Amino acid sequence: MKKRKVPQRMCISCREQKDKKELIRMVKTPDNEFMIDTTGKKPGRGAYICKNKSCLDMLKKKNLIKKHLGVELNPDAYQELEKVINGNV
């Protein structure tokens, strides 16, 4: 019996390859809106971030969402991301 390959994705902050389930997916929808995709299946352009504070801080500092997804984030979106990272969602 063959083992299934575990999908790997790269964190846009620390650039480390990790299992897809260990990361948070962020999506730019076809309507140019930003969403946090907890299911991993929403349509649109996706980017991934680790579930740790240092990656979130670097994401804010270097404005990586704008670079990778082309959308500007408001402070509420960063707070929502922080809640997901802390497991408060």
GUBASE-688832 format. One record per atom (N, C-alpha, C, O): residue number from 1; atom name; z negated, y negated, x. Coordinates in Angstrom, 3 decimals, padded with zeros to 6 digits. Atoms other than C-alpha are relative to their C-alpha. Layout:
BEGIN
{NUM; CA; {Z; Y; X}}
...
end
This chain:
BEGIN
{1; N; {000.000; 001.185; 000.838}}
{1; CA; {000.000; 000.000; 000.000}}
{1; C; {000.000; -001.250; 000.884}}
{1; O; {-000.794; -001.362; 001.818}}
{2; N; {-000.106; 001.224; -000.791}}
{2; CA; {001.006; -003.409; 001.367}}
{2; C; {-001.057; -001.005; -000.420}}
{2; O; {-001.389; -001.132; -001.599}}
{3; N; {000.922; 001.089; 000.286}}
{3; CA; {-001.496; -006.215; 001.656}}
{3; C; {000.809; -001.232; -000.355}}
{3; O; {001.841; -001.503; 000.258}}
{4; N; {-000.675; 001.245; 000.367}}
{4; CA; {-000.482; -009.439; -000.058}}
{4; C; {-000.307; -001.068; 001.015}}
{4; O; {-001.423; -001.168; 001.525}}
{5; N; {000.169; 001.122; -000.895}}
{5; CA; {000.054; -012.431; 002.139}}
{5; C; {-000.756; -001.109; -000.724}}
{5; O; {-000.435; -001.440; -001.866}}
{6; N; {000.753; 001.101; 000.588}}
{6; CA; {-002.455; -015.214; 001.487}}
{6; C; {000.744; -001.300; 000.320}}
{6; O; {001.006; -001.591; 001.487}}
{7; N; {-000.729; 001.248; -000.252}}
{7; CA; {-000.639; -018.552; 001.020}}
{7; C; {-000.805; -000.960; 000.877}}
{7; O; {-002.001; -001.159; 000.663}}
{8; N; {000.628; 000.954; -000.920}}
{8; CA; {-001.409; -021.050; 003.792}}
{8; C; {000.568; -001.387; -000.259}}
{8; O; {001.756; -001.541; -000.540}}
{9; N; {-000.420; 001.392; 000.129}}
{9; CA; {-001.278; -024.835; 003.501}}
{9; C; {-000.702; -000.814; 001.076}}
{9; O; {-001.709; -000.384; 001.637}}
{10; N; {000.566; 000.857; -001.038}}
{10; CA; {-001.996; -027.697; 005.899}}
{10; C; {-000.712; -001.191; -000.621}}
{10; O; {-000.178; -001.846; -001.517}}
{11; N; {000.742; 001.183; 000.413}}
{11; CA; {-004.650; -030.346; 005.342}}
{11; C; {000.697; -001.226; 000.601}}
{11; O; {001.004; -001.236; 001.793}}
{12; N; {-000.703; 001.178; -000.514}}
{12; CA; {-002.998; -033.782; 005.644}}
{12; C; {-000.900; -000.875; 000.875}}
{12; O; {-000.405; -001.761; 001.573}}
{13; N; {000.911; 000.787; -000.837}}
{13; CA; {-006.116; -035.209; 007.328}}
{13; C; {-000.201; 000.620; 001.380}}
{13; O; {000.091; -000.007; 002.398}}
{14; N; {000.315; -000.630; -001.295}}
{14; CA; {-007.134; -032.720; 010.032}}
{14; C; {001.151; 000.842; 000.546}}
{14; O; {001.103; 001.290; 001.692}}
{15; N; {-001.204; -000.744; -000.388}}
{15; CA; {-003.738; -030.918; 010.147}}
{15; C; {-000.270; 001.482; 000.298}}
{15; O; {000.498; 002.107; 001.029}}
{16; N; {000.314; -001.420; -000.199}}
{16; CA; {-005.390; -027.452; 010.097}}
{16; C; {000.609; 000.838; -001.119}}
{16; O; {000.599; 000.439; -002.283}}
{17; N; {-000.512; -000.959; 000.976}}
{17; CA; {-003.739; -024.492; 008.369}}
{17; C; {-001.182; 000.771; -000.570}}
{17; O; {-002.014; 001.279; 000.182}}
{18; N; {001.075; -000.744; 000.655}}
{18; CA; {-006.074; -022.890; 005.832}}
{18; C; {000.569; 000.717; -001.216}}
{18; O; {001.687; 000.440; -001.651}}
{19; N; {-000.404; -000.659; 001.237}}
{19; CA; {-005.890; -020.584; 002.834}}
{19; C; {000.115; -001.046; -001.101}}
{19; O; {-000.705; -001.961; -001.181}}
{20; N; {-000.261; 000.963; 001.063}}
{20; CA; {-004.516; -022.460; -000.164}}
{20; C; {-001.227; -000.207; -000.898}}
{20; O; {-001.489; -001.326; -001.341}}
{21; N; {001.162; 000.086; 000.891}}
{21; CA; {-007.648; -021.687; -002.219}}
{21; C; {-001.163; -000.770; 000.611}}
{21; O; {-002.065; -001.187; -000.116}}
{22; N; {001.068; 000.743; -000.664}}
{22; CA; {-009.883; -023.401; 000.375}}
{22; C; {000.232; -001.506; -000.035}}
{22; O; {-000.647; -002.279; 000.348}}
{23; N; {-000.376; 001.410; -000.032}}
{23; CA; {-008.098; -026.738; -000.086}}
{23; C; {000.084; -000.593; -001.408}}
{23; O; {000.154; 000.130; -002.402}}
{24; N; {-000.172; 000.723; 001.252}}
{24; CA; {-007.851; -029.384; -002.804}}
{24; C; {001.436; -000.508; -000.040}}
{24; O; {001.915; -001.123; 000.912}}
{25; N; {-001.387; 000.462; 000.142}}
{25; CA; {-004.348; -030.091; -004.096}}
{25; C; {000.020; -001.319; -000.757}}
{25; O; {-000.626; -001.468; -001.794}}
{26; N; {-000.211; 001.289; 000.650}}
{26; CA; {-003.372; -033.643; -004.969}}
{26; C; {001.483; -000.085; -000.325}}
{26; O; {002.318; 000.357; 000.464}}
{27; N; {-001.381; -000.006; 000.483}}
{27; CA; {-000.176; -034.282; -006.926}}
{27; C; {000.461; -001.390; -000.386}}
{27; O; {-000.281; -002.172; -000.981}}
{28; N; {-000.697; 001.168; 000.553}}
{28; CA; {002.226; -037.128; -007.511}}
{28; C; {000.918; 000.568; -001.069}}
{28; O; {001.862; 001.299; -000.768}}
{29; N; {-000.759; -000.550; 001.119}}
{29; CA; {003.620; -036.350; -010.944}}
{29; C; {001.391; -000.630; -000.053}}
{29; O; {001.637; -001.642; 000.603}}
{30; N; {-001.330; 000.615; 000.153}}
{30; CA; {007.253; -037.002; -011.930}}
{30; C; {-000.064; -001.426; -000.558}}
{30; O; {000.887; -002.192; -000.406}}
{31; N; {000.194; 001.362; 000.526}}
{31; CA; {005.874; -040.150; -013.660}}
{31; C; {-000.621; -000.939; 001.031}}
{31; O; {-001.030; -002.046; 000.683}}
{32; N; {000.604; 000.767; -001.100}}
{32; CA; {004.571; -041.429; -010.260}}
{32; C; {-001.485; -000.273; -000.205}}
{32; O; {-001.979; -001.332; 000.182}}
{33; N; {001.445; 000.110; 000.156}}
{33; CA; {000.932; -040.874; -011.222}}
{33; C; {-000.673; 000.959; 000.971}}
{33; O; {-000.105; 001.991; 001.327}}
{34; N; {000.776; -000.847; -000.895}}
{34; CA; {-001.735; -039.411; -008.925}}
{34; C; {-000.957; 000.847; -000.824}}
{34; O; {-001.592; 000.350; -001.754}}
{35; N; {000.934; -000.901; 000.677}}
{35; CA; {-003.728; -036.382; -010.083}}
{35; C; {-000.605; 000.951; 001.023}}
{35; O; {000.010; 001.266; 002.042}}
{36; N; {000.585; -001.082; -000.783}}
{36; CA; {-006.128; -033.902; -008.566}}
{36; C; {000.291; 001.275; -000.778}}
{36; O; {-000.059; 001.394; -001.952}}
{37; N; {-000.458; -001.225; 000.660}}
{37; CA; {-004.737; -030.456; -009.339}}
{37; C; {-000.943; 001.144; 000.343}}
{37; O; {-000.842; 001.740; 001.415}}
{38; N; {000.948; -001.087; -000.248}}
{38; CA; {-007.546; -027.922; -009.663}}
{38; C; {000.632; 001.371; -000.234}}
{38; O; {000.132; 002.375; 000.273}}
{39; N; {-000.647; -001.286; 000.280}}
{39; CA; {-005.175; -025.215; -010.938}}
{39; C; {000.992; 000.392; 001.099}}
{39; O; {001.264; 001.575; 001.305}}
{40; N; {-000.994; -000.275; -001.035}}
{40; CA; {-002.655; -025.548; -008.106}}
{40; C; {001.393; 000.241; -000.552}}
{40; O; {002.275; 000.705; 000.171}}
{41; N; {-001.280; -000.322; 000.626}}
{41; CA; {000.228; -025.296; -010.565}}
{41; C; {000.674; -001.174; -000.702}}
{41; O; {001.727; -000.999; -001.316}}
{42; N; {-000.595; 001.151; 000.686}}
{42; CA; {000.918; -028.796; -011.874}}
{42; C; {001.308; -000.391; 000.670}}
{42; O; {001.442; -000.278; 001.888}}
{43; N; {-001.286; 000.393; -000.592}}
{43; CA; {004.480; -030.042; -011.406}}
{43; C; {-000.128; -001.309; 000.766}}
{43; O; {-000.929; -002.176; 000.416}}
{44; N; {-000.017; 001.229; -000.785}}
{44; CA; {005.162; -032.707; -008.819}}
{44; C; {-000.168; 000.279; 001.477}}
{44; O; {-000.344; 001.423; 001.896}}
{45; N; {000.147; -000.083; -001.457}}
{45; CA; {004.905; -033.397; -005.112}}
{45; C; {-001.469; 000.172; 000.337}}
{45; O; {-002.301; -000.617; -000.110}}
{46; N; {001.390; -000.288; -000.311}}
{46; CA; {001.716; -031.924; -003.687}}
{46; C; {-000.362; -000.230; 001.457}}
{46; O; {000.485; -000.157; 002.347}}
{47; N; {000.565; 000.104; -001.338}}
{47; CA; {-000.482; -032.537; -000.670}}
{47; C; {-001.407; 000.591; -000.083}}
{47; O; {-002.022; 000.607; -001.148}}
{48; N; {001.277; -000.705; -000.010}}
{48; CA; {-003.659; -030.760; 000.382}}
{48; C; {-000.993; -000.661; 000.940}}
{48; O; {-000.611; -001.261; 001.944}}
{49; N; {001.073; 000.517; -000.835}}
{49; CA; {-007.021; -031.818; 001.816}}
{49; C; {-001.147; 001.009; 000.014}}
{49; O; {-001.401; 001.689; -000.980}}
{50; N; {001.162; -000.886; -000.131}}
{50; CA; {-010.014; -029.834; 003.094}}
{50; C; {-001.123; -000.487; -000.904}}
{50; O; {-001.149; -001.645; -001.320}}
{51; N; {001.147; 000.354; 000.838}}
{51; CA; {-013.200; -029.781; 001.059}}
{51; C; {-001.159; -000.485; 000.868}}
{51; O; {-002.274; 000.022; 000.753}}
{52; N; {001.097; 000.577; -000.780}}
{52; CA; {-015.199; -031.821; 003.574}}
{52; C; {000.125; -001.513; 000.093}}
{52; O; {001.213; -002.077; -000.023}}
{53; N; {000.091; 001.468; 000.025}}
{53; CA; {-016.302; -035.437; 003.852}}
{53; C; {000.803; -000.646; 001.121}}
{53; O; {001.396; -001.706; 000.915}}
{54; N; {-000.712; 000.615; -001.121}}
{54; CA; {-014.753; -036.087; 007.271}}
{54; C; {001.502; -000.105; -000.280}}
{54; O; {002.133; -001.087; 000.112}}
{55; N; {-001.425; 000.067; 000.351}}
{55; CA; {-011.252; -035.268; 005.971}}
{55; C; {000.242; -001.072; -001.058}}
{55; O; {001.264; -001.758; -001.019}}
{56; N; {-000.133; 001.048; 001.011}}
{56; CA; {-011.802; -037.540; 002.963}}
{56; C; {-000.084; -001.383; 000.642}}
{56; O; {000.675; -002.285; 000.289}}
{57; N; {000.138; 001.286; -000.694}}
{57; CA; {-012.952; -040.371; 005.244}}
{57; C; {001.278; -000.357; 000.754}}
{57; O; {001.718; -001.506; 000.726}}
{58; N; {-001.239; 000.247; -000.736}}
{58; CA; {-009.841; -039.987; 007.409}}
{58; C; {001.151; -000.306; -000.969}}
{58; O; {002.019; -001.127; -000.673}}
{59; N; {-001.011; 000.240; 001.028}}
{59; CA; {-007.684; -039.869; 004.262}}
{59; C; {-000.023; -001.464; -000.444}}
{59; O; {001.022; -002.095; -000.600}}
{60; N; {000.157; 001.401; 000.394}}
{60; CA; {-009.085; -043.266; 003.223}}
{60; C; {000.389; -000.939; 001.134}}
{60; O; {001.150; -001.888; 000.939}}
{61; N; {-000.181; 000.885; -001.152}}
{61; CA; {-009.047; -044.811; 006.693}}
{61; C; {001.472; -000.178; 000.366}}
{61; O; {001.922; -001.292; 000.637}}
{62; N; {-001.402; 000.044; -000.420}}
{62; CA; {-005.426; -043.927; 007.485}}
{62; C; {000.975; -000.131; -001.168}}
{62; O; {002.190; -000.136; -000.969}}
{63; N; {-000.831; 000.150; 001.196}}
{63; CA; {-004.160; -044.316; 003.886}}
{63; C; {001.060; 001.118; -000.084}}
{63; O; {002.241; 000.859; -000.313}}
{64; N; {-000.916; -001.138; -000.083}}
{64; CA; {-002.638; -040.826; 004.076}}
{64; C; {000.656; 000.380; -001.326}}
{64; O; {001.740; 000.964; -001.327}}
{65; N; {-000.613; -000.297; 001.302}}
{65; CA; {-001.998; -040.468; 000.330}}
{65; C; {001.285; -000.799; -000.153}}
{65; O; {002.302; -000.273; -000.604}}
{66; N; {-001.195; 000.859; 000.088}}
{66; CA; {000.432; -043.395; 000.466}}
{66; C; {001.103; 000.555; 000.902}}
{66; O; {002.275; 000.567; 000.525}}
{67; N; {-000.979; -000.530; -000.957}}
{67; CA; {002.132; -041.855; 003.507}}
{67; C; {000.653; 001.288; -000.508}}
{67; O; {001.870; 001.447; -000.415}}
{68; N; {-000.516; -001.320; 000.380}}
{68; CA; {002.491; -038.329; 002.082}}
{68; C; {000.552; 000.071; -001.423}}
{68; O; {001.521; 000.786; -001.680}}
{69; N; {-000.439; -000.092; 001.391}}
{69; CA; {002.869; -038.902; -001.651}}
{69; C; {000.671; -001.274; -000.506}}
{69; O; {001.329; -001.255; -001.546}}
{70; N; {-000.654; 001.242; 000.396}}
{70; CA; {004.035; -042.512; -001.835}}
{70; C; {-000.648; -000.712; -001.171}}
{70; O; {-000.002; -001.505; -001.856}}
{71; N; {000.722; 000.703; 001.065}}
{71; CA; {001.376; -043.642; -004.307}}
{71; C; {-001.234; -000.682; 000.580}}
{71; O; {-001.874; -000.172; 001.499}}
{72; N; {001.183; 000.750; -000.422}}
{72; CA; {-001.359; -046.239; -003.864}}
{72; C; {-001.174; 000.459; -000.850}}
{72; O; {-001.062; 000.548; -002.072}}
{73; N; {001.170; -000.469; 000.745}}
{73; CA; {-004.840; -045.018; -004.811}}
{73; C; {-000.977; -001.127; -000.240}}
{73; O; {-001.167; -001.999; 000.607}}
{74; N; {001.066; 000.952; 000.270}}
{74; CA; {-007.504; -047.067; -006.494}}
{74; C; {-001.333; 000.638; 000.389}}
{74; O; {-001.395; 001.853; 000.573}}
{75; N; {001.306; -000.549; -000.408}}
{75; CA; {-011.203; -046.664; -005.569}}
{75; C; {-000.514; 001.111; -000.909}}
{75; O; {-001.225; 002.004; -000.448}}
{76; N; {000.443; -001.047; 000.925}}
{76; CA; {-011.808; -044.550; -008.696}}
{76; C; {000.564; 001.370; 000.386}}
{76; O; {-000.117; 002.386; 000.247}}
{77; N; {-000.625; -001.262; -000.407}}
{77; CA; {-009.393; -041.894; -007.425}}
{77; C; {-000.734; 000.589; 001.207}}
{77; O; {-000.929; 001.802; 001.285}}
{78; N; {000.764; -000.484; -001.152}}
{78; CA; {-011.297; -041.675; -004.128}}
{78; C; {-001.361; 000.536; -000.436}}
{78; O; {-001.841; 001.531; 000.108}}
{79; N; {001.288; -000.484; 000.508}}
{79; CA; {-014.572; -041.313; -006.057}}
{79; C; {000.167; 001.352; -000.682}}
{79; O; {-000.686; 002.229; -000.546}}
{80; N; {-000.275; -001.273; 000.662}}
{80; CA; {-013.042; -038.520; -008.128}}
{80; C; {000.221; 001.111; 001.046}}
{80; O; {-000.259; 002.232; 000.878}}
{81; N; {-000.201; -000.959; -001.091}}
{81; CA; {-011.901; -036.772; -004.929}}
{81; C; {-001.328; 000.377; 000.646}}
{81; O; {-001.568; 001.542; 000.962}}
{82; N; {001.319; -000.257; -000.600}}
{82; CA; {-015.399; -037.125; -003.492}}
{82; C; {-000.836; 000.927; -000.887}}
{82; O; {-001.546; 001.797; -000.382}}
{83; N; {000.719; -000.878; 000.935}}
{83; CA; {-016.869; -035.507; -006.629}}
{83; C; {000.494; 001.433; 000.129}}
{83; O; {-000.306; 002.369; 000.124}}
{84; N; {-000.576; -001.346; -000.129}}
{84; CA; {-014.483; -032.547; -006.257}}
{84; C; {-000.465; 000.638; 001.300}}
{84; O; {-000.812; 001.818; 001.325}}
{85; N; {000.433; -000.519; -001.300}}
{85; CA; {-015.389; -032.166; -002.575}}
{85; C; {-001.469; 000.416; -000.032}}
{85; O; {-001.847; 001.435; 000.545}}
{86; N; {001.427; -000.305; 000.097}}
{86; CA; {-019.115; -032.252; -003.390}}
{86; C; {-000.300; 001.072; -001.032}}
{86; O; {-001.446; 001.505; -001.157}}
{87; N; {000.187; -001.050; 001.003}}
{87; CA; {-018.592; -029.694; -006.167}}
{87; C; {-000.609; -000.488; -001.292}}
{87; O; {-001.221; 000.300; -002.014}}
{88; N; {000.559; 000.567; 001.212}}
{88; CA; {-019.612; -032.033; -008.990}}
{88; C; {000.982; -000.080; -001.148}}
{88; O; {000.781; -000.866; -002.074}}
{89; N; {-000.999; 000.062; 001.082}}
{89; CA; {-016.578; -031.385; -011.186}}
{89; C; {-000.055; 001.255; -000.830}}
{89; O; {000.706; 001.396; -001.788}}
end
